[in-house]
Amino acid sequence: MGLAVEALYGQALLMGYHPIRPSDAALLNRSFLGLLDQAVPQEG
């Protein structure tokens, strides 16, 4: 749930044309990678 909220927050910043601080960019990257990790089945 936390990853989804972070992703929505980052998306809201982008859609609102707000400046993206380095911490916001890191949050977007972390949430996107976390969501991908949960969505893609792990091998092994």
N, C-alpha and C positions, 0 to 999 in steps of 0.2 A: 504494500500500500504506500509506503514511504517513497519508493522510486517513482510511482505514478504521480504523486503529489509534486515531487521535485520536477518531473518532466512537464507537468501542467504549468507550474510556476515559470519555468524557463520558456515554454511556448507562449505564455501570456506576455512575457517581456518582449519576445521577438515580434509578436503580433501587434503589440502596442507601440512599436518603434522606440522602445526604451534603450538607453545605452547598456551594453553588456560589459560588466566589470569582469576582471579575471576570475573572481570567485564564482560569478554567475556562469561563465563559460565552463569552468571546472564542474559545476553542479550539472549543467546540461550534458556534458560528456559522461560523467559518472552515471547519471540516471539513464541515459540512452544505452550505454554499455550494459548496465545492470538489467534493463528490460530485455535487451537482446539475449543476454545470458539465460534469463528465465524462459524466453520463448523458444530458443533453439535447443533441441535435445542433445544431451551430452553423450559422446561416444565412450564405450568402454564399460 
